Amino acid sequence: MPSTILLIVLILVLVAVLPTWGHSRSWGYAPSGTIGLLLVILIILVLTGRL
């Protein structure tokens, strides 16, 4: 149950950091890339049963 909540929160954060506003376009994809990497690691841990 906690891993499902964590997965949902990470997906929402991933969507939130996409560079869609004018002030964040110069950031590039670094914020969403970092959150995406964490999301992939979390999914792998959930699928292997280690979380």
N, CA, C and O atoms as CSV, one atom per row, in Angstrom:
chain,resi,resn,atom,element,x,y,z
A,1,MET,N,N,0.808,-1.207,0.000
A,1,MET,CA,C,0.000,0.000,0.000
A,1,MET,C,C,0.855,1.277,0.000
A,1,MET,O,O,0.583,2.174,-0.798
A,2,PRO,N,N,1.872,1.397,0.856
A,2,PRO,CA,C,2.682,2.614,0.813
A,2,PRO,C,C,3.420,2.782,-0.511
A,2,PRO,O,O,3.634,3.906,-0.964
A,3,SER,N,N,3.810,1.662,-1.135
A,3,SER,CA,C,4.515,1.789,-2.415
A,3,SER,C,C,3.592,2.302,-3.516
A,3,SER,O,O,4.045,3.002,-4.421
A,4,THR,N,N,2.317,1.967,-3.451
A,4,THR,CA,C,1.357,2.481,-4.435
A,4,THR,C,C,1.182,3.987,-4.273
A,4,THR,O,O,1.132,4.723,-5.259
A,5,ILE,N,N,1.092,4.433,-3.043
A,5,ILE,CA,C,0.959,5.870,-2.789
A,5,ILE,C,C,2.213,6.602,-3.243
A,5,ILE,O,O,2.124,7.675,-3.841
A,6,LEU,N,N,3.383,6.031,-2.964
A,6,LEU,CA,C,4.636,6.634,-3.390
A,6,LEU,C,C,4.736,6.691,-4.906
A,6,LEU,O,O,5.229,7.676,-5.456
A,7,LEU,N,N,4.282,5.665,-5.580
A,7,LEU,CA,C,4.282,5.641,-7.037
A,7,LEU,C,C,3.378,6.726,-7.607
A,7,LEU,O,O,3.757,7.400,-8.565
A,8,ILE,N,N,2.212,6.903,-7.046
A,8,ILE,CA,C,1.286,7.937,-7.509
A,8,ILE,C,C,1.870,9.326,-7.281
A,8,ILE,O,O,1.762,10.194,-8.148
A,9,VAL,N,N,2.483,9.540,-6.131
A,9,VAL,CA,C,3.090,10.840,-5.830
A,9,VAL,C,C,4.234,11.130,-6.797
A,9,VAL,O,O,4.366,12.258,-7.272
A,10,LEU,N,N,5.060,10.133,-7.094
A,10,LEU,CA,C,6.158,10.342,-8.037
A,10,LEU,C,C,5.664,10.639,-9.448
A,10,LEU,O,O,6.269,11.445,-10.154
A,11,ILE,N,N,4.590,10.008,-9.863
A,11,ILE,CA,C,4.020,10.301,-11.184
A,11,ILE,C,C,3.500,11.737,-11.233
A,11,ILE,O,O,3.695,12.432,-12.230
A,12,LEU,N,N,2.842,12.183,-10.167
A,12,LEU,CA,C,2.358,13.557,-10.116
A,12,LEU,C,C,3.500,14.563,-10.115
A,12,LEU,O,O,3.404,15.614,-10.749
A,13,VAL,N,N,4.579,14.247,-9.409
A,13,VAL,CA,C,5.747,15.126,-9.399
A,13,VAL,C,C,6.392,15.163,-10.771
A,13,VAL,O,O,6.843,16.218,-11.216
A,14,LEU,N,N,6.440,14.033,-11.442
A,14,LEU,CA,C,7.002,13.973,-12.790
A,14,LEU,C,C,6.239,14.885,-13.745
A,14,LEU,O,O,6.848,15.588,-14.552
A,15,VAL,N,N,4.937,14.877,-13.660
A,15,VAL,CA,C,4.117,15.744,-14.508
A,15,VAL,C,C,4.301,17.206,-14.111
A,15,VAL,O,O,4.294,18.089,-14.969
A,16,ALA,N,N,4.465,17.459,-12.833
A,16,ALA,CA,C,4.581,18.834,-12.343
A,16,ALA,C,C,5.881,19.509,-12.760
A,16,ALA,O,O,5.910,20.730,-12.910
A,17,VAL,N,N,6.959,18.748,-12.951
A,17,VAL,CA,C,8.238,19.377,-13.262
A,17,VAL,C,C,8.526,19.472,-14.757
A,17,VAL,O,O,9.617,19.892,-15.141
A,18,LEU,N,N,7.595,19.099,-15.591
A,18,LEU,CA,C,7.813,19.260,-17.030
A,18,LEU,C,C,7.946,20.736,-17.371
A,18,LEU,O,O,7.174,21.554,-16.871
A,19,PRO,N,N,8.915,21.094,-18.216
A,19,PRO,CA,C,9.157,22.515,-18.513
A,19,PRO,C,C,8.114,23.098,-19.463
A,19,PRO,O,O,8.374,23.241,-20.657
A,20,THR,N,N,6.956,23.428,-18.948
A,20,THR,CA,C,5.896,23.965,-19.800
A,20,THR,C,C,5.693,25.461,-19.606
A,20,THR,O,O,5.092,26.116,-20.458
A,21,TRP,N,N,6.181,26.010,-18.506
A,21,TRP,CA,C,6.010,27.446,-18.259
A,21,TRP,C,C,7.237,28.198,-18.763
A,21,TRP,O,O,8.321,27.626,-18.881
A,22,GLY,N,N,7.061,29.465,-19.056
A,22,GLY,CA,C,8.140,30.280,-19.605
A,22,GLY,C,C,9.367,30.346,-18.719
A,22,GLY,O,O,10.493,30.298,-19.215
A,23,HIS,N,N,9.165,30.455,-17.416
A,23,HIS,CA,C,10.316,30.598,-16.515
A,23,HIS,C,C,11.094,29.298,-16.345
A,23,HIS,O,O,12.241,29.330,-15.898
A,24,SER,N,N,10.504,28.158,-16.686
A,24,SER,CA,C,11.190,26.889,-16.470
A,24,SER,C,C,11.701,26.262,-17.765
A,24,SER,O,O,12.277,25.174,-17.732
A,25,ARG,N,N,11.509,26.905,-18.871
A,25,ARG,CA,C,11.960,26.307,-20.135
A,25,ARG,C,C,13.474,26.220,-20.228
A,25,ARG,O,O,14.001,25.318,-20.879
A,26,SER,N,N,14.180,27.139,-19.589
A,26,SER,CA,C,15.644,27.105,-19.648
A,26,SER,C,C,16.227,25.987,-18.788
A,26,SER,O,O,17.408,25.668,-18.919
A,27,TRP,N,N,15.424,25.387,-17.914
A,27,TRP,CA,C,15.908,24.298,-17.073
A,27,TRP,C,C,16.134,23.040,-17.896
A,27,TRP,O,O,16.937,22.191,-17.507
A,28,GLY,N,N,15.454,22.901,-19.010
A,28,GLY,CA,C,15.558,21.697,-19.816
A,28,GLY,C,C,14.786,20.558,-19.176
A,28,GLY,O,O,13.803,20.778,-18.469
A,29,TYR,N,N,15.234,19.352,-19.428
A,29,TYR,CA,C,14.538,18.176,-18.910
A,29,TYR,C,C,15.229,17.569,-17.697
A,29,TYR,O,O,14.920,16.440,-17.316
A,30,ALA,N,N,16.149,18.291,-17.087
A,30,ALA,CA,C,16.870,17.758,-15.926
A,30,ALA,C,C,15.946,17.424,-14.757
A,30,ALA,O,O,16.073,16.334,-14.199
A,31,PRO,N,N,15.017,18.306,-14.352
A,31,PRO,CA,C,14.147,17.941,-13.224
A,31,PRO,C,C,13.275,16.730,-13.520
A,31,PRO,O,O,13.169,15.828,-12.689
A,32,SER,N,N,12.653,16.697,-14.685
A,32,SER,CA,C,11.778,15.572,-15.003
A,32,SER,C,C,12.595,14.311,-15.283
A,32,SER,O,O,12.115,13.201,-15.054
A,33,GLY,N,N,13.818,14.471,-15.775
A,33,GLY,CA,C,14.663,13.309,-16.003
A,33,GLY,C,C,15.076,12.650,-14.705
A,33,GLY,O,O,15.142,11.424,-14.617
A,34,THR,N,N,15.353,13.463,-13.696
A,34,THR,CA,C,15.725,12.923,-12.385
A,34,THR,C,C,14.550,12.208,-11.741
A,34,THR,O,O,14.705,11.110,-11.206
A,35,ILE,N,N,13.378,12.825,-11.790
A,35,ILE,CA,C,12.186,12.202,-11.217
A,35,ILE,C,C,11.827,10.948,-12.013
A,35,ILE,O,O,11.399,9.948,-11.437
A,36,GLY,N,N,11.999,10.998,-13.327
A,36,GLY,CA,C,11.731,9.816,-14.153
A,36,GLY,C,C,12.647,8.658,-13.811
A,36,GLY,O,O,12.213,7.506,-13.780
A,37,LEU,N,N,13.919,8.959,-13.552
A,37,LEU,CA,C,14.862,7.917,-13.153
A,37,LEU,C,C,14.454,7.303,-11.816
A,37,LEU,O,O,14.503,6.083,-11.656
A,38,LEU,N,N,14.052,8.138,-10.855
A,38,LEU,CA,C,13.571,7.629,-9.570
A,38,LEU,C,C,12.322,6.772,-9.745
A,38,LEU,O,O,12.151,5.761,-9.063
A,39,LEU,N,N,11.463,7.180,-10.655
A,39,LEU,CA,C,10.244,6.424,-10.921
A,39,LEU,C,C,10.563,5.055,-11.518
A,39,LEU,O,O,9.948,4.058,-11.140
A,40,VAL,N,N,11.508,4.997,-12.437
A,40,VAL,CA,C,11.906,3.719,-13.031
A,40,VAL,C,C,12.508,2.801,-11.970
A,40,VAL,O,O,12.199,1.610,-11.930
A,41,ILE,N,N,13.364,3.351,-11.113
A,41,ILE,CA,C,13.956,2.546,-10.037
A,41,ILE,C,C,12.879,2.027,-9.107
A,41,ILE,O,O,12.918,0.867,-8.695
A,42,LEU,N,N,11.907,2.883,-8.769
A,42,LEU,CA,C,10.819,2.461,-7.885
A,42,LEU,C,C,9.988,1.354,-8.526
A,42,LEU,O,O,9.614,0.396,-7.849
A,43,ILE,N,N,9.698,1.468,-9.809
A,43,ILE,CA,C,8.918,0.442,-10.495
A,43,ILE,C,C,9.672,-0.884,-10.515
A,43,ILE,O,O,9.081,-1.945,-10.316
A,44,ILE,N,N,10.982,-0.817,-10.757
A,44,ILE,CA,C,11.781,-2.049,-10.752
A,44,ILE,C,C,11.771,-2.688,-9.374
A,44,ILE,O,O,11.633,-3.906,-9.261
A,45,LEU,N,N,11.916,-1.879,-8.316
A,45,LEU,CA,C,11.889,-2.418,-6.958
A,45,LEU,C,C,10.536,-3.038,-6.609
A,45,LEU,O,O,10.481,-4.071,-5.941
A,46,VAL,N,N,9.450,-2.414,-7.055
A,46,VAL,CA,C,8.122,-2.952,-6.778
A,46,VAL,C,C,7.924,-4.270,-7.523
A,46,VAL,O,O,7.390,-5.225,-6.959
A,47,LEU,N,N,8.346,-4.329,-8.777
A,47,LEU,CA,C,8.152,-5.539,-9.577
A,47,LEU,C,C,9.008,-6.702,-9.079
A,47,LEU,O,O,8.612,-7.861,-9.202
A,48,THR,N,N,10.186,-6.395,-8.513
A,48,THR,CA,C,11.016,-7.466,-7.993
A,48,THR,C,C,10.652,-7.848,-6.567
A,48,THR,O,O,11.173,-8.834,-6.046
A,49,GLY,N,N,9.777,-7.098,-5.931
A,49,GLY,CA,C,9.314,-7.412,-4.593
A,49,GLY,C,C,10.214,-6.947,-3.474
A,49,GLY,O,O,10.082,-7.416,-2.344
A,50,ARG,N,N,11.115,-6.045,-3.754
A,50,ARG,CA,C,12.029,-5.558,-2.721
A,50,ARG,C,C,11.508,-4.320,-2.011
A,50,ARG,O,O,12.181,-3.794,-1.125
A,51,LEU,N,N,10.353,-3.853,-2.369
A,51,LEU,CA,C,9.778,-2.670,-1.720
A,51,LEU,C,C,8.400,-2.973,-1.225
A,51,LEU,O,O,7.746,-2.104,-0.648
